[in-house]
Amino acid sequence: TELEKLERVRKDFVINVSHELRTPLASIQGYTETLLDGAIHDPNHNVKFLGIIRQNAERLGRLTADLLTLSRIELGRQRFQFASYYLSRLLSENIDSMQPLAEKKNIRIQIDEVDRETEVFCDSEAVHQVLGNLLDNALKYTPENGVIHVGARAEKGDPDRVRVYVRDSGIGIPADDLPRLFERFYRVDKARSREMGGTGLGLAIVKHLVRAHGGEVYVDSVVNQGSTFAFTLPVRDIGQPEQLTLQGQLIN
C-alpha cells in the first residue's frame, strides 16, 4: 500500500512539473517566434515581448531552483550544519534582506519583542530560506501600506522549542484551503500566484526544512484580515542528523 501511494505521488508530481514547465516554455517559444517573424523591428512591441520572455525565463529559473532544493531534501541528500545562533540576529538579517521588496510596496516589516538572549540550534541557511519564503509570501499578498509582524515566543508546554511567526495584514486564506497549503504545487489562487511569480513549492520547502529541525509548521488565517504562519525550532541540540531521509513524509 505504501509503495502504491508513493507511486501515485510520483506520477502526480511528474504531471504537475510538466504542467508548470509547459506554460512559461510555451510563452517563451511563442513570443520568440513572433519576434523572428518580424516583430523585432516593431518599436512598439519588441521591448515588451522581450520583457515577457525574460519574465518567463526567470520563472523557469525559480521553478528549477525550488525543484532541486525539494529533491535534495526529500531524497536525504541535503546536508545541514547545525549550530547555536541568536534568534534575534537571524530575524534581523532576514528582514534586512527583504527590505527592498517591502519598500517598493511601502510595507513595514516590524520585529515584535524578541529576547536577545534566546538561542536556537539550527542550520542558519535553512532557517534563512524558511523565513525568506514566508516573508516573500507575506509581501506578495499584503496590500500597499500594510504591516508584517515577525517575532518569536517560547512554545507552550515545550521548553526545548521556540515558535517563530510571520503575521501579515493581507487578503487571508479561506478555511477550506488551509489543510492543503503545504502540499507541493497547491495554490489558493492559481492565476494570481503565477502572475506574482510563485512556483507553488515554497511552502512545501518550508515544511520539509522545518521538519528537518524536528519542528512543525502552522498556519492561521481569516479572509480579509490576514494570515499567520509559524514554525518551531529547538533551543538546544536535540540530536537531529545532519543528513536526513524524509522518504516517509512524501505522502504527507
C-alpha positions in Angstrom: 0.0 0.0 0.0 2.8 2.4 0.8 4.5 1.7 -2.5 1.3 2.3 -4.3 0.9 5.7 -2.5 4.4 6.7 -3.4 3.9 5.7 -7.0 0.8 7.8 -7.1 2.6 10.7 -5.6 5.5 10.3 -8.1 3.1 10.3 -11.1 1.2 13.3 -9.7 4.5 15.1 -9.2 5.6 14.5 -12.8 2.3 15.7 -14.1 2.5 18.9 -12.0 6.0 19.6 -13.0 5.2 19.1 -16.7 2.3 21.5 -16.4 4.3 24.1 -14.6 7.1 23.9 -17.2 4.8 23.9 -20.2 3.2 27.3 -19.6 6.4 29.5 -19.4 8.1 27.5 -22.2 5.1 28.0 -24.5 5.2 31.7 -23.8 8.9 31.9 -24.5 8.5 30.0 -27.7 5.5 32.0 -28.9 7.0 35.4 -28.3 10.4 34.4 -29.7 8.7 33.2 -32.9 6.7 36.4 -33.1 9.9 38.4 -32.9 11.7 36.3 -35.5 8.7 36.7 -37.8 9.3 40.5 -37.9 8.1 41.9 -34.6 11.8 42.5 -33.7 11.6 45.6 -35.9 8.4 46.9 -34.3 9.5 49.6 -31.8 6.0 49.5 -30.2 6.2 45.8 -29.3 9.7 44.4 -29.4 10.8 45.6 -26.0 7.6 44.5 -24.4 7.8 41.0 -25.9 11.5 40.6 -24.8 10.3 41.6 -21.3 7.7 38.8 -21.3 10.3 36.4 -22.5 12.7 37.5 -19.7 9.9 37.1 -17.0 9.1 33.6 -18.1 12.8 32.7 -18.2 13.2 33.9 -14.6 10.1 31.9 -13.6 11.7 28.8 -15.1 14.9 29.6 -13.1 12.9 29.9 -9.8 11.0 26.7 -10.5 14.2 24.8 -11.3 15.9 26.0 -8.2 12.9 25.1 -6.0 12.6 21.7 -7.6 16.3 20.9 -7.0 16.0 22.1 -3.3 12.9 20.0 -2.7 14.5 17.0 -4.4 17.7 17.2 -2.3 15.6 17.4 0.9 13.2 14.6 0.1 15.9 12.2 -1.1 18.0 12.8 2.0 20.8 14.5 0.1 20.5 17.8 1.8 23.2 18.2 4.4 22.7 20.5 7.4 25.2 22.3 9.6 23.6 22.7 12.9 24.9 25.3 15.4 23.6 27.7 18.0 22.5 31.2 16.9 20.9 34.2 18.5 17.4 34.2 17.2 17.1 38.0 17.2 20.1 38.2 14.8 18.6 35.6 12.4 15.4 37.5 12.3 17.1 40.9 11.7 19.3 39.5 8.9 16.3 38.1 7.1 14.2 41.2 7.4 17.1 43.4 6.2 17.4 41.2 3.0 13.6 41.7 2.3 13.5 45.4 3.0 14.0 46.4 -0.7 10.9 44.4 -1.7 8.9 45.8 1.2 9.8 49.4 0.4 8.5 49.0 -3.2 5.0 48.4 -1.8 5.5 50.7 1.2 5.0 47.8 3.6 6.5 48.0 7.0 8.1 44.8 8.5 8.1 45.1 12.2 10.0 42.8 14.7 8.0 42.2 17.8 9.9 42.0 21.0 12.3 39.0 21.0 14.6 38.1 23.8 18.1 39.0 22.7 19.5 36.0 24.7 17.2 33.4 23.0 19.3 31.0 21.0 18.1 28.3 18.5 20.0 25.3 17.4 19.6 25.2 13.6 21.1 25.4 10.2 21.2 29.1 9.6 20.9 28.8 5.8 17.9 26.6 6.1 16.2 29.0 8.5 17.1 31.9 6.2 15.2 30.1 3.4 12.2 29.3 5.6 11.9 32.9 6.7 12.6 34.2 3.2 9.8 32.1 1.7 7.3 33.1 4.4 8.2 36.8 4.2 8.1 36.7 0.4 4.5 35.3 0.5 3.5 37.9 3.1 4.8 40.7 0.9 3.0 39.3 -2.2 -0.4 39.2 -0.5 -0.2 42.2 1.7 -1.6 45.4 0.1 0.4 48.6 0.0 0.9 50.5 3.3 0.3 47.2 5.2 2.3 45.8 8.1 4.0 42.5 8.6 4.9 41.4 12.1 7.8 38.9 12.8 8.5 37.6 16.2 9.0 34.6 18.4 7.9 33.2 21.8 8.5 30.2 23.9 6.5 27.2 22.7 3.7 26.4 25.2 4.3 23.1 27.0 7.7 22.6 25.4 10.7 24.4 27.0 13.0 22.9 24.4 11.4 24.8 21.4 10.6 28.3 20.4 7.8 29.3 18.0 8.7 31.8 15.2 5.9 33.6 13.4 5.2 35.8 10.4 1.9 37.7 10.6 0.6 39.8 7.7 -2.3 42.1 7.1 -3.1 40.6 3.7 -6.1 39.1 2.0 -6.2 36.0 4.1 -6.8 32.4 3.1 -10.2 30.5 3.1 -10.5 27.9 5.8 -11.1 25.1 3.2 -7.6 25.7 1.7 -5.6 25.7 5.0 -5.1 21.9 5.3 -3.5 21.7 1.8 -1.3 24.8 1.8 1.9 22.9 2.4 1.3 20.5 -0.5 3.6 20.8 -3.5 2.1 22.9 -6.3 -1.1 23.7 -4.3 -2.3 27.2 -4.8 -5.3 29.0 -3.4 -5.5 31.3 -6.4 -3.5 29.7 -9.3 -3.8 32.6 -11.7 -2.7 35.2 -9.2 0.1 33.1 -7.8 1.6 32.5 -11.2 1.2 36.2 -12.0 3.2 37.1 -8.9 5.9 34.6 -9.8 5.1 31.9 -7.4 6.3 28.3 -8.1 3.9 26.5 -5.8 6.8 24.9 -4.0 7.8 27.5 -1.4 5.6 26.3 1.5 6.4 22.6 0.8 10.1 23.5 1.1 9.3 25.4 4.3 7.6 22.3 5.8 10.4 19.9 5.0 13.2 22.2 6.2 11.3 22.8 9.5 10.8 19.1 9.9 14.5 18.5 9.3 14.9 20.6 12.5 12.5 18.4 14.4 9.9 21.1 14.2 6.4 21.7 12.9 4.7 24.4 10.8 1.3 26.1 11.5 -1.0 28.5 9.7 -3.9 30.5 11.0 -5.8 32.8 8.7 -9.0 34.8 8.3 -10.2 36.1 4.9 -9.6 39.9 4.5 -7.9 40.0 7.9 -4.5 38.4 7.3 -2.5 35.2 7.9 -0.1 34.0 10.5 2.5 31.3 9.5 4.6 29.9 12.3 7.2 27.2 12.8 9.1 25.7 15.8 12.9 25.4 16.3 14.8 23.7 19.0 16.7 25.9 21.5 19.4 23.2 22.0 20.8 20.2 20.3 18.1 17.5 20.1 20.2 15.1 18.1 18.9 15.8 14.6 21.1 14.1 12.0 23.0 16.4 9.6 21.8 14.2 6.7 18.1 13.4 7.0 16.0 11.0 4.9 12.4 12.1 4.6 11.1 9.4 2.3 8.3 8.5 4.7 6.9 12.0 4.5 6.5 12.2 0.8 2.8 11.2 1.0 2.1 13.8 3.7 
